Amino acid sequence: MTPMTDRLFNVLSVLALSLLAFLGGAWVVLAERFPADWLRDAHLAGRALLQQRSGASDPYASDLWREARSARRGVTVSDPARMQPGYTLYTSGHTQGALLIDADGTVVHEWKLPYEQIWDAQSSSVRKPVAGTHIYFRKAVLHPNGDLLAVYDGVGDTPHGYGLVKMDRESRVIWTYLQNAHHDVDVAPDGRIFTLTHEIVDEAFEPRLHLKPPRIDDFVVELSAEGRELRKIPLLQAHDGTPYLRLLDRSPWYLGRSGDYLHTNTIDYIDAGIARHFDFAREGQLLLSMRETGAIAVLDPDRGKLVWAMRGSWVGQHDPDMLDNGHILLFDNNGHFGTHGQSRVIEIDPKDERIVWSYAGSADAPLDSRIRSAQQRLANGNTLITESDGGRLLEVTQQGEIVWEYVNPVRGGEGERLIPVVSWGQRIDAAGLETAFRGHLEQQRNRRIRS
């Protein structure tokens, strides 16, 4: 053979061997023969590492920032006669903190606590946190004295839940819970705390073997008021032995690439006042939302089982709330198929699954948030909506009129064309705050107005 022929033969041999290796690997995986599990695990680990590294150096490339839809900033609509009075608490993708504003958009208080100040390698489930620019407060709960309970989230990490912290009004740590708490947290009237955690699990789930390991499994965790773990309930197992096991058959096929088959994003404690309006719920049970199965459900923590669930016309939902009229209000992220926006807020009668009220914005101001987002039914009948991807909060009447709108004033990126997401918003009744903290807020407001 000539040298050229030798080189061509070698190249063709390598290509042929590569093709055979590829076909062999594909057959192994499809036929689920050894070492299919090893190959699948390596593929998932590689995807997670690539995802984590791809945006690690640029916070503006993460989903904490979106294209700003307009140049408007701060309060853009205000109708005090029709608004629900109070402060508004919100969390933003640009900061590891939470802000409290008045109706004019004046910041009357701010909490800030970088994750690096509470993280330690010994007690945390997070072994190597992402950069601080990729960590934010996913949810915050305000106590009457100004203490704040917050959920950290690390964007681009797997698992992304970074834990809970309780801090005082000066952002000083009271306690931490550094397991992989994610998305949501709620506080019972007696001070107990309920949150969600997730972790990578390698065991098969026998009732539904198509939910292949390694998976990211969700758990409901109950904590004492001091942050001590009291019990932990696996949510896949909570489906087993109930009619709602079939919900797991609705997990989309593509979730096998991430292993995140439930993606539970809401937990609400059902108190006595709410429970009396629903024949399927009892005091002490928990309302959950599982995005990937499209289900909202009630968990009995004493039994560790789901006792009620439903699916509806919503897609990728967040933040269902049980109302005192017997209905359920939720943010439907991707279920609006009209001429503008893909999102809506809907109020459902669970007895017949009818949508009795909805808000989807308008052609001039569409409601459009693919992920995150929330809503809150206010005492005056209006609804406060957190449109995360739009970086805004809006209060709308039952007739769909906007009576207050606040657009995140922060901008970033080239030409300041990006806006940080508003992850969570809640209207706070000033009368429910302790006198000392309420006085502090008034002083802060007056000081900022004068300056």
N, C-alpha and C positions, 0 to 999 in steps of 0.2 A: 504493500500500500504506500501511496505517496503521503507526505506529511499532511497535506490538505485533507486527504481522505481519512487519515487517522483522527484529525480534529473533528471532522464531521461525524465520524462514527462515535466518538466519545460524547459529543453533544447530544446526538440522538439517543445514546444509551442512557444518559442522565435524564433526559426528558421522558423516556419510556419508564424508567424506574420511578420517577416522580409521579407519573400518571398512575402507575400501578399502586404506589403508596397512597395516593389520593383516593383512588377507587376502593382500595382495601380499607382505608379509614372510614370512608363513607358507608361501606357495607357494615363495618363493625358498629358504627353508631346507629344506623337504621335498624339493624338486626338486634341491637342491644346485646351484643356479644362482648366478652372481655377483650380489650380494656376500655369499653365504651364509657363507663363511669369516669375513668381517669381523664379521658379525652374531653368529656363534657365539662368536668370540673376545671380543667386547664383552660378551656375556652371561656367559661364564665369568669374565671379569675382574670384572664387577660383582658376581657371586655371591661371589667370593673376598673382595672388598673389604667387602661387607656382612657376611660371616661374621666377618671380622677385627674390624670396628668394633662389631658387636652386643654382644660381651661384653668389650670392651677395658677398660672402666672398672670392671668388677665381677669379681674373680677367682672369687667363689663361683658365678657363672653359667657358668663354664667346666666342662669335664668332668674337671678336677682335683679336684673336690669332689662328694660324693654325700650323700644322706640317710643319716645314721647309723641303723643298724638296731637298736641297743640303746644303753644307757648304759654298757656295759662298756668298760673301757680297760686297756691293758697286757696282762700275762700273765693269762689267764682259766682256762687249763687247763695243768697241769704234772704229768707223770709221769716223773720223772728216770730210773727204772729201765728205762723202755722208749723213752726219747728218744735221738736221736743226739747225742752231746756236741759242743760247739763254740759258737762265736759265730754270730750271724745278722746279715748285712749287708742293709740294705734302703734303697730310695729312696722318697720320699714327695712327693705333689703340693704340699705346702705349702712346700717349700724347694728351693733350688738347692744340694742337698747330699746326703750319704748318712750313714746312722747304723749303728753297729755295737753290738749289744746282747748281753748274756749271757742265759742261760736264764731268769733272773729278770726280764728286761726292763730291766735297768740299762744305760744308755747308757755304754759304755766308751770310745767314740771317735766323733767326728763330723768330717766334712769339709764345708766350705762354701766355695763360690767363685762369686759372682754373675757372670753372663754379661757384664755391663757392664764388668767388670774385665779381660776378655780380648778383647772385641770391638773391632775397628777397621775402619773403612770401606774401607780399601785392600785388606786381605787376606781379608776375609770375604765369603762369598756372600750373607749376610744384609744387605740394604741398610738396613733400618730395623727393628730388633728390636721385638717386642711388649714390653709392660711386664714388669718383673721378676717380678711376681706371677703371670704366665702362662708362666714359664720354669721348667723343673725338670730333674732328672737322670732320663732315661728308663731308663738302665742303668748299672751301675758294676761294675768289675772290680778286685778287691783284689790287689795284689802282696804277696809275703811280707814285704817291708820296710816296708809301710805306704803305699807309693805307691798312688794310685788313678787309674784310667782311667775317664772318665765321658762319656756321651753327653747333650748338651743337646737339649731339645725345646721349641719355642715353640708353645704351644697357640693355635689360631685363625689361625695364619699359613699361608701357602702359598708355597713348601714349608715344612713345619714342622720339618725337621731343622736344627739350629743348630750342629752340629759336635762335635768331640772335644777333651778336654783331659786331659793327664796332670799330676797334681799330687803333691807329696810329702805326708807324713803331717800336716804343718802347713798344708796347703791352699795351698802356694806353687806357682806354675806352673812346670812343667818344660818342656812344649811344648804347642802348640795345633795343631789341624787344623780350620780354620774354613770348610771346604766344608759342603754341606748333609747332613752325616752324621745318620742317624736310626735310631731303634729299638734297634739292637743292635751289639755289638762283641765280638770274640773274639781271644784271643792264642794263637799257635802255640807249641809247645815251644821253638823257637829265637828267640822274641821278636817275630817278625813279627805284625802286627796286621791283622785283617780286619774291615771294617765295610761298611755300606750308605750310599749317598748317593742323592739324587734331585734332579732339576732339570726345569724346564719345557722341553719340546722341541717345535719347530714343524714338523719334517719328518714326512712320511707314512711309515708302516711298511708297505712294499710287500707283504709276505707276508700281512698282515691289515689291509686298508684300513679296516675298521670301527673300529679303534682310532685314532680321529681325533685329529689335532693341534688345538690345543695339548694335549699330554699331560704328565703327571708321570711321567717314566721313572725306573726304579731302576737303580742300578749297584752292582756289587761293587768295592770298593777295597781294595787291599793296600798297607799302609804298612810302613816299616821300624820297628824298635823305637824310633827317634828321631822318628817321626811324619812321615817323608818319603814322599810318594806314589810307589809303585813301579809300579803298573799299575791300570787302571780298565776294568771289563768291563760293557758294556751288557746288561741282562738280557732285554730283548725279543729282541735279536739272538741271545742264547744259546739261545733256543727254535728259531730258524730252522735248517733243515737237519737237524732231529732229529724223531723221532716225536712229541715233546712239543709241537710247534707247535700241535697241535689243542687243547691246554689253553687257548689264548687264545680259542678259540671259546666258552669257558665264562664269559668276562667278562660280568657282568650288564649289561643295557641301560642301567640308570640311571647307570652309571659314566661315561657320556658327559657327564654334567653336571659331573663333577669332573675327569675325565681321568686319574684314579688307577687304572689298569687292573690293576696287579699288587698294590700295597700290600705289598711284601715286608717282613716283620717279624722275621725271624730269620736269623742267620748263625752257623754253628758249624764250627770247624775240625775235620776228621776226622783224628785222629792214628793212629799205627800200632796202638796197643792196641785202639782201637775198630774200625778197618778190618778187622782179621782176623776179626771176627764177622759181616761182611756181604759177600756175594758180588758186590754191585753197587757197592761203594765202595772207594776206594783212599786210602792216606795222602796228605795234601795237598789232597784235594778238600774241598768245602764243602757242608754241609747247609743248605738254605734253606726258608723257609716263605713262601708267597705267598697272602695272605688272600683276595683277590678271586677267584682261580681255584680256591681250595680245595685247592691242591696243596702237597705237600712234595716237594723235589727235591734232587738232588745235582749240583753244578756242578763240572766239571773246569776250574780256572782256566787251565791251560796251553793247553787247546784253546778256551776261551771258550764251551763248550757244556754243556748239560744232558746227563747220561749216564744218569740214572734219575729217575723221578717216579712219584707215585701220588696218587690222590684216594680219599677214604673217606667214612664216614658223618658226619664232623665238619663243623662249620659255623663259619667265621670263626676258625680255629685260631691259636694262638700257641705258640712255644717248643717245637718238637719236639726231642727228645734221642735219640741213638742209644745204646742200653744194651749192656753187655757180655754180655747173654744173647741178642743178635741181634734184640731187639725195639726199638720206637720208642715213647717216651712223649711225650704232648703235652697241652696245655690246649685242650679243645674248648669254646670260648666259648658257642656257641649251638646245640649239637647234642644237648642233653638234652631229651627231650620227655616227661619223667615228670610227676609231680604236684607237684614242688617244684623251683624253680630251673631255669635254662636251660643251666647249664654242668656240665662234668664233666672229670675227668682220665682219659685212657684210655691203655692200653698195648696196642700193636698188634703182631702178628706179620706183617711185611711179605711173608712167603712166601705166605700165604694170606689176608691182610687181616683175620684174626680179631682181635676185641677179647678179649684174654686177662685183662685186669684193668681195673676202672674204679672211680672214686669220684665220686659226685654229691651228697654231703652227705645230709641227712635233712630231714624236714618241720620239725623244730625248728631246724636249722642248715643251710639250703640253700646250695648252691654256685651263685653267680649273679654273673657278671661279663661284661657285653656286650663290653667291649674290654679290651686289655692282658692282664695275668695271665701266670703262669708256673708251673713245677713243677721239682722236682729229686729224683731218686731218690738216697737216702742210702745210706751204706755198710752200715747195719744192715737195709736192706730197706724202711724207711719212706719216705714221700714228703713232701717239704716243698712246700706249695702256696701260691702268692701269689694271693689272690683280690682283684684290684685294686679293683673297685667296692665291695666290702665293707670295704675298708680293713684287711684282716687277713692274717695268715700263720698257717698251721696245719700241723702234722705229723701224718700219719695212718699207721696200720699197714696191712699187707696185708689185714687183716680190716676195715678202714675205721673203726677206732677213733681218735679224736683223742687224742693223748698230749701235745700242746703247742699252745697257741693264743695268739696275740698280736694284740690289736686296737689299731690306731693310736690313741695317747692324745690326739692333737691334735684340737681341735674349732674350728669357725668358723661364721660366718653368724649370722643372727638367732636368739637363744636357744641358740647353739652346737649347732644341730641338724645341722650338716654335718660330715662326716669327710673328710679328704684321702685320695685313692687311695694305695694302696701299689703302686707301679709294678713293682718288682722285688725279689725276696728270694732269698738264698742262704745256706746253712749253711757256715760256714768252720771247717775243722779247725785247732785251735790249734797242733797239732804241725807243721803245714805253714808256720807263720809263723817268721820269723827271731827269734832269741833276744832281741835288743834290743827289737823291736817287741812281742813277747809280754810281756816284762817291763813295758813301758810300759802295756800294756792292764791288767795286773794292778794296777799302781799307780793307774791311773785308776779302776778298779772299786772298790778299797778306799777311795779318797778320796771317791767319790760315796756309798758306803754309809755312811761315817762322817758325811757331811754331811746 
